[in-house]
Amino acid sequence: MNKNILLFSILVLAVFLPGCNNKKRPDGFPQLYPCEITVLQEGTPLSGATVMLLSEGGSVPWTVGGGTNDSGVARIFTHGEFAGAPLGQFQVWVSSLLQ
């Protein structure tokens, strides 16, 4: 009987937990669009780099950026937790420590 209760509890959590992760966006938060950037250094993917998108003219007040994986690809997030980037013109800054 305890196995059935445990299984039921796990199923209930599996159904309800995904809804708990929907974080409320701050007021005035822009619409976001999927964004990935590939960073190469001398033709080789640069892993472990930080990528920041700085809006030109300060039109986007939110932080926009991500980190590169082993393939040099950075998935971009806005405000550190929402996938994607707002529309706009950005300067792209890449920072990496020498290994």
C-alpha positions in Angstrom: 0.0 0.0 0.0 2.8 2.4 0.8 4.3 1.9 -2.7 1.0 3.1 -4.2 0.9 6.2 -2.1 4.6 7.0 -3.0 3.9 6.5 -6.7 0.8 8.7 -6.5 2.7 11.4 -4.7 5.5 11.3 -7.4 2.9 11.6 -10.2 1.2 14.5 -8.5 4.5 16.3 -8.1 5.4 15.6 -11.7 2.2 17.2 -12.9 2.3 20.3 -10.6 6.0 21.2 -10.3 6.5 22.4 -13.9 3.8 25.1 -13.3 5.7 26.2 -10.1 8.8 27.1 -12.2 6.9 29.8 -14.2 8.5 32.9 -12.8 6.6 36.1 -13.0 8.3 38.6 -15.3 8.9 42.1 -13.9 6.6 44.9 -15.0 7.5 46.3 -18.4 9.5 43.2 -19.3 10.0 43.0 -23.1 9.0 40.1 -25.4 12.0 37.8 -25.9 13.2 35.9 -28.9 15.3 32.8 -28.9 19.0 33.7 -29.3 22.2 31.7 -29.5 25.6 33.1 -30.4 28.6 31.0 -31.5 32.0 32.4 -30.4 35.2 31.4 -32.2 38.7 32.4 -31.5 41.0 31.9 -34.5 38.5 29.5 -36.0 38.2 27.4 -32.8 35.1 27.3 -30.5 35.8 29.3 -27.4 34.4 27.5 -24.3 33.8 29.0 -20.9 33.4 32.5 -22.2 30.9 35.1 -20.9 28.9 36.8 -23.6 27.1 40.1 -22.8 24.8 42.0 -25.1 24.8 45.7 -24.3 22.0 47.7 -25.8 23.0 50.7 -27.9 21.7 53.9 -26.4 20.6 52.0 -23.2 17.2 51.2 -24.7 17.1 47.8 -22.9 17.5 48.2 -19.2 17.8 44.4 -18.5 21.0 42.4 -18.5 21.3 40.2 -21.5 23.9 37.4 -21.9 25.0 33.9 -21.4 28.0 31.6 -21.3 29.6 29.5 -24.0 29.6 25.7 -23.9 32.3 23.4 -25.3 31.1 24.1 -28.8 31.5 27.9 -28.3 27.7 28.3 -28.3 26.1 30.7 -25.8 22.4 30.5 -25.2 21.2 34.0 -24.3 19.1 34.9 -21.3 17.5 38.2 -20.2 17.6 39.2 -16.6 19.6 36.1 -15.9 16.7 33.7 -16.0 14.4 34.2 -19.0 15.5 32.5 -22.2 15.9 34.8 -25.2 16.8 38.4 -26.0 14.6 41.4 -26.7 14.6 43.2 -30.1 17.2 45.9 -30.4 20.6 46.8 -31.5 23.4 45.5 -29.3 27.1 45.5 -28.9 28.4 42.0 -28.2 31.1 41.7 -25.6 33.0 38.5 -25.0 35.2 37.8 -22.0 37.3 34.7 -21.3 40.1 33.8 -18.9 43.1 32.3 -20.5 43.4 28.5 -19.8 
